[in-house]
Structures are given as structure tokens and as C-alpha cells.
Amino acid sequence: MHTPSRPPQVLLPVLAVIAGIAAFSVMDAAMKAASLAVGVLTALLLRNVFATLMTLPLWLAAGRPVPSRKVAGLHFQRSAVTAVMAALFFHGLVRIPMAEGMAISFFAPIIALYFAALLLGETIHPRAILAALLGLVGMVVIGADRFGAGEYGPQAIEGTIAIVFSAIFYALNLVLQRKQALLAGPIEIAQFQNFNLALIFLTFAPFYWTMPDAATLYWTLAGGALATTALLFLSWGYARAEAQVLVPVEYTGFLWAALMGWLIFGETLGPGVIAGTTLIVLGCWIGTRRAQNHT
């Protein structure tokens, strides 16, 4: 007797990750605005202080879950990786357009597939690799207009290099996120990651602190709320599907980055968006289709 597949078992985690990526992409725009005003590290410190205060009531309501020593170590490990990743990413993002920065960062999911095999023991299926490659090609097509549009000065080159290195840390973060989600709940993860990040940036605050104005406080407050929302969605999604299934979904972040760059910073898009978007959607479909067939 034929047993129908149950797409919701895969669809819901995919939708959760899409929502999380959207929240993170809008947060990127808020943090770029704040970073332009007071510097990257001050903006990141403020964002994570606000985010810690926002998740504290949720953590208390959830019964104040405290991780074991092993899980606490994993929380801090991912926070340290995220701190370096975020600092490099926003250092680059204030120097180049958002869509371009997101396009450069999208080789991270390819690396994440191999990190997943190395750290989580996941089997890398050919369709998962094809899905990720299609998404990467989509990013290249979309970014081609920007990359070929003009000459890059030293600031743009510096920003590009920073985002390339950030992408390596992001790939590791994706896999640690999956490992972390299997050992702790979303609220615990959000609370301890926000707290650890605030602690890390606070440690070095005497070397970079800049007094924020009201507009910067607004942007970082929005950034904290969006980062917390994203963490909750991503932690829930990554606990319920393999990293290789969710990796292609990361590419949807480019669409949000392009929209935010246009709305907030007046950054325009070239005609490659339609073609690239088609490839991204196809890659996401292939990645989720494999999992549905094996449910």
C-alpha cells in the first residue's frame, strides 16, 4: 500500500528558517545604519544587550532552563564564532552595498555542507550539493550586475575581503546551530547566545565605545528584536531538519537584503535578479524535495 509523504514535517522547519533568515536580513539593514553612525562594534554591543533583555522574560517564563557544562560550552563556542562572523560581516557591509555583500557571503552554505559531514556525521547527498550549487549560481547571476558595474576602491576591496572571511565563520555557525538545536530549546539558545555575545563585545568596549544618539539606539533596538526573532525561528527549524536540507533556504536572504538595501539606502538592482531568483527557488525546491521523498 502506498504511503503518502508528509511534507509538513519538512515544510514547517523550512518555513521557520525562511522566517528566521528574513528577520536576520532586515536586522542586517538596521545594523548597517547603526554601524555607519557609531561603528560596528558599538552597534553590535548595543544590539546584543537589548536582545538579552528581550529574551530574559521568555527565559524566566520557560522555567529558567540552565544548560549542562557541556551544552554551556557549546553555547559559548557558537557565540564566539558568531561574534567574529558578525564583526567581519558588518565591517564589510558598511563598505559595499547590502545585496553585493550578501551575494559574496553565499559561498558559506557550500562550506557548511562539508562541515555538516565532518562535525555532525551527516551524509552529503548529490541532490543537496546540486541544490546548494544552483543557489550559488543564482547569487553569481544576481551579483554580476554589481560586480561588473564599476571599479572598486580600497574601501570596497577591504569590505569584500572581510565578508569572504565572515562567510567561512558563517559556514561553521550553520553547523554549530544544528548541533546546538539538538541539545537545547530555542529560548535557552536565544538567551545564552545574546548574553554571551553581549559579554564578548563588552569585554573589549573600552577600546571602541562611541556614545550613540537616539537614532542609533532605535536601529540597535530594532536589531536586537529582529535578531532574537531570527534565533528563535532558526533554532526551532534546525532542530527538526538536517543542515543540508536547510542550507539552500539560506539563499532567500539575498532577496530581503536587496529589498532593504533599496528601501533604506537607495541601492538599486540589475536585471539579473529575476534569473538568479529562479535558480534560488529551484535550489530550495530540490533541497526540500529530497527530504520529503525520504520522510
TORVO-845917 format. One record per atom (N, C-alpha, C): z, y, x; residue in three letters. Coordinates in steps of 0.001 Angstrom, whole numbers, plus 500000, padded with zeros to 6 digits. Layout:
! residues N
ZYXALA
...
//
This chain:
! residues 295
500000498798500839MET
500000500000500000MET
500000501252500874MET
499127502174500538HIS
499017503400501336HIS
500218504307501087HIS
500838504730502178THR
501973505652502075THR
501522507029502509THR
501529507990501606PRO
501047509328501963PRO
501945509981503003PRO
501328510767503832SER
502121511503504818SER
502938512566504107SER
503948513070504830ARG
504836514060504231ARG
504777515341505050ARG
503715516139504816PRO
503530517353505595PRO
504731518281505629PRO
505530518411504530PRO
506653519337504591PRO
507597519073505757PRO
507686517793506218GLN
508575517502507328GLN
508113518203508598GLN
506821518454508698VAL
506278519183509830VAL
506015520642509466VAL
505575520864508238LEU
505198522206507818LEU
506373523180507872LEU
507538522754507405LEU
508684523662507377LEU
509100524118508780LEU
509223523204509766PRO
509505523692511122PRO
508426524628511664PRO
507153524337511357VAL
506070525201511812VAL
506193526591511194VAL
506473526645509891LEU
506640527936509220LEU
507839528696509782LEU
508916527960510091ALA
510098528609510673ALA
509761529218512024ALA
509000528493512829VAL
508631529011514148VAL
507672530190514014VAL
506750530135513057ILE
505867531279512815ILE
506685532525512470ILE
507687532345511597ALA
508553533477511228ALA
509318533987512440ALA
509798533063513264GLY
510528533462514465GLY
509652534212515448GLY
508425533737515640ILE
507503534410516548ILE
507143535797516016ILE
506955535909514700ALA
506661537212514104ALA
507806538188514360ALA
509041537723514148ALA
510204538588514382ALA
510293539002515850ALA
510043538064516749PHE
510077538390518174PHE
508972539391518543PHE
507801539268517923SER
506692540165518244SER
506966541592517782SER
507540541727516593VAL
507919543063516118VAL
509042543618516988VAL
509959542734517405MET
511017543145518322MET
510447543666519639MET
509371543030520127ASP
508734543497521359ASP
508318544961521238ASP
507762545316520088ALA
507338546699519885ALA
508535547646519896ALA
509603547251519222ALA
510809548083519206ALA
511376548250520615ALA
511368547159521369MET
511929547217522721MET
511027547979523678MET
509726547936523449LYS
508824548734524285LYS
509103550220524071LYS
509295550612522817ALA
509607552009522522ALA
510922552425523173ALA
511929551561523084ALA
513228551872523693ALA
513133551891525214ALA
512387550950525780SER
512267550865527237SER
511551552077527820SER
510581552602527087LEU
509882553800527548LEU
510831554995527611LEU
511871554970526770ALA
512807556100526702ALA
513918556008527737ALA
514525554822527890VAL
515719554724528736VAL
515612553671529831VAL
514502552982529919GLY
514365551930530915GLY
514592550551530305GLY
514001549556530916VAL
514013548197530375VAL
515420547616530299VAL
516184547715531363LEU
517484547038531414LEU
518494547667530459LEU
518511548986530348THR
519399549633529383THR
519044549206527963THR
517750549163527669ALA
517309548741526332ALA
517713547297526050ALA
517578546417527036LEU
517949545012526835LEU
519459544847526662LEU
520240545617527413LEU
521693545555527250LEU
522094545979525837LEU
521573547114525377LEU
521910547593524037LEU
521476546600522964LEU
520276546047523110ARG
519786545091522117ARG
520716543896522002ARG
521158543361523114ASN
521978542147523069ASN
523420542425522665ASN
523917543619522934VAL
525240543993522414VAL
525182544066520894VAL
524169544749520370PHE
524008544834518911PHE
523816543451518302PHE
522997542615518942ALA
522731541283518416ALA
524001540429518397ALA
524831540563519415THR
526095539815519458THR
527000540213518297THR
527074541508518033LEU
527897541986516919LEU
527344541519515575LEU
526025541398515484MET
525402540954514229MET
525642539478513957MET
525623538666514994THR
525801537223514790THR
527272536823514713THR
528169537705515136LEU
529592537359515121LEU
530095536987513726LEU
529798537756512656PRO
530261537344511324PRO
529683535988510894PRO
528432535717511248LEU
527838534420510919LEU
528548533299511643LEU
528885533542512891TRP
529592532544513701TRP
530990532285513142TRP
531676533341512742LEU
533012533182512158LEU
532933532428510831LEU
531940532773510013ALA
531779532107508714ALA
531428530632508870ALA
530765530290509978ALA
530374528898510222ALA
531512528065510795ALA
532704528655510905GLY
533848527905511418GLY
534062528056512902GLY
533462529070513500ARG
533599529361514928ARG
533283528139515800ARG
532077527580515677PRO
531736526415516494PRO
531746526747517983PRO
532494525970518746VAL
532609526174520190VAL
531929525005520898VAL
531006525277521798PRO
530287524191522465PRO
531153523464523480PRO
530798522233523758SER
531435521497524843SER
531043522143526168SER
531684521721527241ARG
531374522302528550ARG
529901522078528902ARG
529406520891528593LYS
528009520580528899LYS
527062521480528112LYS
527306521643526817VAL
526437522461525980VAL
526581523936526343VAL
527810524355526664ALA
528015525747527084ALA
527209526049528345ALA
527145525069529241GLY
526339525237530447GLY
524863525389530123GLY
524406524624529133LEU
523009524732528700LEU
522746526089528065LEU
523709526559527245HIS
523575527893526645HIS
523392528954527734HIS
524237528876528767PHE
524169529894529811PHE
522901529733530642PHE
522490528481530856GLN
521262528231531610GLN
520069528873530924GLN
519953528662529615ARG
518834529259528898ARG
518954530782528862ARG
520175531296528731SER
520370532744528720SER
519927533371530034SER
520241532708531155ALA
519838533229532463ALA
518320533253532591ALA
517681532168532137VAL
516219532118532162VAL
515634533215531271VAL
516236533385530093THR
515756534392529147THR
515933535804529701THR
517028536047530426ALA
517275537369530994ALA
516172537751531984ALA
515826536827532866VAL
514763537095533836VAL
513427537257533124VAL
513170536346532172MET
511925536395531404MET
511766537729530685MET
512814538170530003ALA
512746539404529219ALA
512589540626530119ALA
513345540662531216ALA
513257541808532120ALA
511845541942532697ALA
511252540820533113LEU
509897540856533652LEU
508878541226532579LEU
509054540658531382PHE
508082540891530315PHE
508050542366529912PHE
509213542955529682PHE
509223544346529241PHE
508909545311530380PHE
509210544900531609HIS
508767545695532762HIS
507250545795532763HIS
506598544687532416GLY
505141544711532329GLY
504623545401531089GLY
505323545197529970LEU
504827545690528690LEU
504827547216528599LEU
505703547878529331VAL
505683549351529306VAL
504542549902530154VAL
503839549037530871ARG
502757549475531749ARG
501363549104531258ARG
501287548184530290ILE
499991547798529737ILE
500127547665528216ILE
499016547659527463PRO
499085547540526004PRO
499724546219525554PRO
500319546230524380MET
501020545054523879MET
500118543837523741MET
498949544038523143ALA
498053542902522929ALA
497615542298524252ALA
497357543143525227GLU
496957542660526538GLU
498093541884527204GLU
499306542421527097GLY
500455541733527671GLY
500691540381527022GLY
500547540323525705MET
500721539055525018MET
499642538066525434MET
498403538542525588ALA
497307537658525990ALA
497583537041527357ALA
498054537839528295ILE
498357537327529634ILE
499448536260529575ILE
500431536480528723SER
501582535569528671SER
501252534219528056SER
500084534085527444PHE
499811532876526687PHE
499383531671527506PHE
499436531748528821PHE
499266530512529546PHE
500590529764529642PHE
501682530396529180ALA
503001529755529208ALA
503060528455528408ALA
502510528397527178PRO
502584527133526439PRO
501909525957527134PRO
500879526221527947ILE
500261525143528705ILE
501279524562529690ILE
501981525448530389ILE
503012525000531325ILE
504130524295530573ILE
504448524799529377ALA
505534524223528589ALA
505265522770528220ALA
504015522408528014LEU
503689521016527705LEU
504153520092528825LEU
503985520517530050TYR
504362519690531186TYR
505867519755531447TYR
506473520915531181PHE
507931520991531234PHE
508551520053530201PHE
507922519956529025ALA
508429519071527973ALA
508398517627528428ALA
507356517242529123ALA
507255515878529639ALA
508291515640530738ALA
508485516635531599LEU
509387516491532732LEU
510863516506532323LEU
511228517424531408LEU
512637517625531071LEU
513075516902529809LEU
512158516683528879LEU
512530516071527599LEU
511999514656527440LEU
511145514228528331GLY
510597512886528227GLY
509566512726527128GLY
509009513829526631GLU
508007513737525582GLU
506676513256526172GLU
505947512491525385THR
504615512050525778THR
503611513136525415THR
502796513503526368ILE
501807514543526111ILE
500541513885525574ILE
500269514097524304HIS
499100513524523663HIS
497874514395523920HIS
496692513785524022PRO
495471514566524276PRO
495222515661523243PRO
495556515395521967ARG
495309516404520934ARG
496219517614521114ARG
497435517380521629ALA
498339518507521879ALA
497794519383522996ALA
497228518745524028ILE
496635519506525118ILE
495415520282524627ILE
494587519628523815LEU
493415520305523255LEU
493830521493522409LEU
494885521319521589ALA
495359522411520740ALA
495787523606521576ALA
496557523333522633ALA
497022524417523492ALA
495863525093524209ALA
494885524305524659LEU
493732524875525345LEU
492895525748524416LEU
492737525302523162LEU
491999526122522197LEU
492697527458521983LEU
494017527401521878GLY
494770528644521723GLY
494609529549522923GLY
494633528957524109LEU
494468529750525325LEU
493082530382525385LEU
492052529615525029VAL
490696530169524996VAL
490623531316523985VAL
491308531140522850GLY
491359532213521862GLY
491947533481522437GLY
493014533339523238MET
493613534503523865MET
492668535168524862MET
491916534344525596VAL
490971534897526560VAL
489874535677525832VAL
489378535120524732VAL
488331535791523956VAL
488850537119523416VAL
490070537096522849ILE
490628538321522276ILE
490909539356523355ILE
491405538890524492GLY
491757539818525557GLY
490578540298526380GLY
489399539685526210ALA
488245540025527045ALA
487851541488526912ALA
487940542004525685ASP
487566543410525488ASP
488457544336526306ASP
489757544026526313ARG
490692544883527048ARG
490527544703528554ARG
490403543447528991PHE
490327543196530422PHE
489077543821531044PHE
487996543871530260GLY
486750544403530807GLY
486491545849530440GLY
487441546486529785ALA
487201547825529258ALA
487240548915530322ALA
488060548741531354GLY
488182549815532330GLY
488896549366533588GLY
489105550290534462GLU
489762549988535720GLU
491272550044535537GLU
491957549248536338TYR
493408549206536286TYR
493988549902537511TYR
494958550767537262GLY
495649551425538350GLY
496811550579538839GLY
497585551074539809PRO
498708550322540361PRO
499751549939539307PRO
500007550839538352GLN
500995550534537316GLN
500553549348536457GLN
499279549324536085ALA
498769548230535266ALA
498769546915536037ALA
498440546971537316ILE
498458545756538146ILE
499885545227538257ILE
500831546129538479GLU
502238545736538550GLU
502689545104537240GLU
502285545723536125GLY
502658545180534826GLY
502061543811534584GLY
500825543622534984THR
500162542325534810THR
500864541241535611THR
501206541527536858ILE
501897540546537702ILE
503255540196537114ILE
503977541202536611ALA
505295540958536030ALA
505192540019534831ALA
504192540209533991ILE
504049539374532796ILE
503609537958533164ILE
502803537819534211VAL
502423536477534671VAL
503667535690535096VAL
504539536310535869PHE
505763535628536281PHE
506702535411535100PHE
506718536358534176SER
507531536193532971SER
507093534971532187SER
505796534724532142ALA
505264533593531380ALA
505756532267531927ALA
505956532187533236ILE
506479530944533825ILE
507894530695533324ILE
508715531733533318PHE
510073531592532789PHE
510055531325531287PHE
509061531893530599TYR
508961531653529159TYR
508641530192528870TYR
507804529583529696ALA
507483528168529517ALA
508740527316529640ALA
509558527609530636LEU
510818526876530796LEU
511747527152529623LEU
511756528391529139ASN
512585528755527995ASN
512209527969526743ASN
510901527745526534LEU
510453526995525366LEU
511034525587525345LEU
511067524948526508VAL
511551523578526583VAL
513079523530526502VAL
513742524466527161LEU
515198524535527046LEU
515612524811525605LEU
514799525580524896GLN
515057525877523489GLN
515069524604522659GLN
514116523725522920ARG
514052522444522222ARG
515277521586522559ARG
515617521507523833LYS
516769520712524272LYS
518065521259523683LYS
518189522576523673GLN
519369523248523142GLN
519495523021521648GLN
518377523072520937ALA
518392522931519480ALA
518829521538519037ALA
518668520550519904LEU
519086519190519572LEU
520589518980519742LEU
521257519919520427LEU
522677519764520737LEU
523574520770520023LEU
522990521810519441ALA
523809522850518806ALA
523068523424517605ALA
523829524007516682GLY
523257524610515492GLY
522696525993515768GLY
521839526496514868PRO
521206527797515069PRO
522193528943515247PRO
523266528951514470ILE
524221530063514553ILE
524956530044515885ILE
525358528863516326GLU
526012528753517635GLU
525085529214518748GLU
523830528773518689ILE
522853529151519715ILE
522660530665519738ILE
522473531253518566ALA
522242532697518492ALA
523440533474519033ALA
524656533081518630GLN
525844533801519056GLN
526041533746520567GLN
525936532536521138PHE
526222532406522562PHE
525078532934523425PHE
523842532848522936GLN
522760533431523725GLN
522865534945523731GLN
523120535546522583ASN
523275537002522541ASN
524432537451523429ASN
525559536741523334PHE
526735537113524126PHE
526470536952525619PHE
525870535816525998ASN
525603535580527416ASN
524633536602527986ASN
523602536938527217LEU
522640537934527688LEU
523294539304527841LEU
524116539673526859ALA
524836540949526968ALA
525718540960528213ALA
526381539839528477LEU
527264539739529651LEU
526472539855530949LEU
525323539180531000ILE
524493539229532209ILE
524023540648532487ILE
523489541323531471PHE
522987542679531682PHE
524126543674531920PHE
525295543438531298LEU
526435544322531505LEU
526936544257532944LEU
526848543088533560THR
527298542920534941THR
526586543876535896THR
525317544123535633PHE
524528544983536525PHE
524354546401535989PHE
525019546723534880ALA
524839548023534231ALA
525101549230535133ALA
526108549197536031PRO
526346550379536881PRO
525147550796537725PRO
524211549874537934PHE
523064550183538791PHE
521867550760538037PHE
521882550705536696TYR
520688551147535972TYR
520981551935534691TYR
522223552025534269TRP
522538552567532941TRP
521996553980532745TRP
521359554204531585THR
520878555521531156THR
521398555784529745THR
521964556955529539MET
522535557270528231MET
521425557366527177MET
521514556566526107PRO
520455556575525093PRO
520611557726524104PRO
519492558133523508ASP
519538559107522422ASP
519530558353521091ASP
519523559092519984ALA
519607558469518663ALA
518405557567518388ALA
517210558012518782ALA
516006557213518534ALA
516066555888519280ALA
516561555918520507THR
516673554687521289THR
517670553726520661THR
518778554266520174LEU
519763553417519500LEU
519150552755518266LEU
518315553497517565TYR
517644552933516390TYR
516732551781516794TYR
515917551999517823TRP
514981550959518264TRP
515722549714518753TRP
516787549906519521THR
517509548743520049THR
518297548026518959THR
518784548792517959LEU
519458548153516829LEU
518462547279516069LEU
517260547801515841ALA
516213547001515196ALA
515862545803516054ALA
515799546012517369GLY
515502544908518276GLY
516549543816518214GLY
517820544201518123GLY
518891543211518019GLY
518797542397516742GLY
518516543085515624ALA
518397542388514342ALA
517213541430514353ALA
516085541870514898LEU
514890541033514941LEU
515065539854515897LEU
515706540092517043ALA
515932539005517997ALA
516840537942517404ALA
517876538374516678THR
518791537425516043THR
518065536603514981THR
517276537277514162THR
516497536572513136THR
515561535552513772THR
514896535955514841ALA
513968535058515525ALA
514684533846516097ALA
515845534066516720LEU
516606532953517296LEU
516996531933516237LEU
517417532413515078LEU
517829531505514006LEU
516649530668513520LEU
515506531310513299PHE
514318530585512850PHE
513829529593513904PHE
513759530037515159LEU
513233529173516211LEU
514156527994516491LEU
515473528237516485SER
516415527150516725SER
516311526092515632SER
516147526544514391TRP
516016525595513274TRP
514722524805513405TRP
513626525491513723GLY
512336524825513810GLY
512245523851514965GLY
512736524263516148TYR
512628523407517326TYR
513557522197517265TYR
514541522232516385ALA
515407521073516201ALA
514739520001515346ALA
513632520345514714ARG
513023519444513725ARG
511585519053514053ARG
511069519470515197ALA
509723519070515602ALA
509634519112517117ALA
508741518293517676GLU
508579518249519122GLU
508020519561519647GLU
508376519852520904ALA
507898521088521525ALA
506381521150521540ALA
505718520009521816GLN
504260520037521903GLN
503602520320520557GLN
504283519999519445VAL
503755520313518123VAL
503837521812517860VAL
504913522425518315LEU
505160523832518009LEU
504541524791519017LEU
504202524284520208VAL
503643525150521238VAL
502429525946520765VAL
501431525322520087PRO
500269526122519668PRO
500624527255518704PRO
501718527096517955VAL
502122528123517000VAL
502506529413517723VAL
502917529296518991GLU
503290530480519757GLU
502143531489519822GLU
500901531014519722TYR
499761531905519846TYR
499659532906518703TYR
500286532628517563THR
500228533576516454THR
500909534894516807THR
501751534878517837GLY
502418536107518255GLY
501453537197518670GLY
500268536809519144PHE
499298537825519555PHE
498869538702518395PHE
498698538080517231LEU
498250538842516063LEU
499273539905515695LEU
500549539532515765TRP
501610540505515466TRP
501682541582516554TRP
501509541172517807ALA
501545542149518899ALA
500419543159518756ALA
499235542679518395ALA
498103543581518205ALA
498371544567517071ALA
498937544065515976LEU
499226544927514828LEU
500272545976515179LEU
501355545562515847MET
502409546504516217MET
501902547530517240MET
501081547057518184GLY
500527547983519171GLY
499679549059518521GLY
498933548673517487TRP
498087549632516771TRP
498930550589515924TRP
499915550052515188LEU
500708550881514281LEU
501611551859515022LEU
502242551400516090ILE
503277552205516743ILE
502741552988517937ILE
501846552369518719PHE
501402553008519961PHE
499937553425519941PHE
499249553195518805GLY
497856553589518702GLY
496908552778519560GLY
497292551565519920GLU
496449550701520740GLU
495401550021519846GLU
494151550089520241THR
493075549557519409THR
492652548166519859THR
491942547471518963LEU
491469546117519230LEU
489950546091519317LEU
489439545158520097GLY
487998544972520202GLY
487506543918519214GLY
486205543701519151PRO
485621542755518192PRO
485949541297518481PRO
486508541012519651GLY
486833539624519969GLY
487981539061519166GLY
488681539899518395VAL
489848539440517646VAL
489488538345516649VAL
488398538517515914ILE
488034537541514883ILE
487746536178515505ILE
486947536170516572ALA
486611534905517225ALA
487853534252517818ALA
488674535048518465GLY
489877534495519074GLY
490851533970518040GLY
490993534687516942THR
491893534255515880THR
491452532911515304THR
490151532720515164THR
489627531443514658THR
490044530296515570THR
489959530506516860LEU
490343529464517807LEU
491850529196517749LEU
492647530260517572ILE
494100530087517488ILE
494465529248516266ILE
493884529589515130VAL
494171528855513903VAL
493748527395514044VAL
492591527174514648LEU
492125525804514859LEU
493079525035515762LEU
493552525683516813GLY
494504525029517704GLY
495803524681517007GLY
496307525605516201CYS
497540525337515452CYS
497344524180514477CYS
496185524126513831TRP
495911523046512875TRP
495875521701513586TRP
495225521651514740ILE
495142520391515487ILE
496534519936515915ILE
497361520869516403GLY
498696520507516855GLY
499571519975515736GLY
499521520595514564THR
500357520141513454THR
499755518919512787THR
498426518790512792ARG
497774517644512164ARG
498163516347512838ARG
498270516357514169ARG
498677515151514879ARG
500031514665514440ARG
500960515616514270ALA
502314515233513886ALA
502347514715512462ALA
501554515325511555GLN
501537514888510172GLN
501007513458510067GLN
500018513117510870ASN
499451511784510838ASN
500424510727511334ASN
501435511141512117HIS
502389510198512667HIS
503736510255511988HIS
503851511040510902THR
505126511153510201THR
505431509866509438THR
//
